[in-house]
Amino acid sequence: MSERSARRIALSAGEFRVLEWPGAEPPAIFLHGLTGVAEVWGPTVAALAPARHSFALDQRGHGHSATPVTGYAVVAFVGDLLEALRVLGLDRPHLVGHSMGARVALVAAARHPERFRSVAIVDIGPDQWRANWQSTVAAFDRMPPSYPSAEAAVGGARNRGGESADAALADRQDDATLRTVALARLRTLPDGSVTWLANREALKRTVIAHRSRNYWHDWERISIPALLVRGGTSGE
């Protein structure tokens, strides 16, 4: 597979980071889940045959993208996606989302079907789920502000694999995948310790906003080809 490249694009909310993999047209754009970064899609893109021209976005409040003070409802994420399509010059790409990103994908596909060729919704549904956002916020609040090393952070994520806030990071992933994904989510502090790239308060506002209402109306409006992928050991 050809080497990926990274770039930053200017959207209304600020600068966003995008990874791009060359390949066959039409393109696909991938949206990560809560706490995620664009790198999580590397193994998926590598598995596509023939290779697909692919893009993955660090979404707002995540990775190396903008963290606005407000604006963490699903519609704000959808707005970022539509702007990114315009800036990147993508005409009706395939749309793929996982977990939080899949919630964004299903709403985008329902409300803007003319912008996408198809949608894949991975491991989430349209339901409201108060207990889920409460447990996720509590898990974020229990996480330490930093770790003495990257290895300690990876180990901490593995040990908390059953907690909602870490599910996308550590739940039932093999060690090599876990380490690769975890390292991409970290930044080093001046004292040599590490912390997560994502803004914790932004993550909490995101999960509360996204899980505090249902999206059945949008779900029923999806008119483009759609694939629902259910996690075999997921609680969704």
Secondary structure as UniProt FT lines:
FT   STRAND          5..11
FT   TURN            12..13
FT   STRAND          14..21
FT   STRAND          24..31
FT   TURN            34..35
FT   HELIX           38..41
FT   HELIX           42..47
FT   STRAND          52..57
FT   TURN            60..61
FT   TURN            63..64
FT   HELIX           74..88
FT   STRAND          94..98
FT   HELIX           100..111
FT   HELIX           113..115
FT   STRAND          118..122
FT   HELIX           130..142
FT   HELIX           150..159
FT   TURN            160..162
FT   HELIX           164..166
FT   HELIX           167..170
FT   TURN            171..172
FT   HELIX           175..184
FT   STRAND          186..188
FT   TURN            190..191
FT   STRAND          194..196
FT   HELIX           200..211
FT   HELIX           216..221
FT   STRAND          226..229
FT   TURN            232..233
//
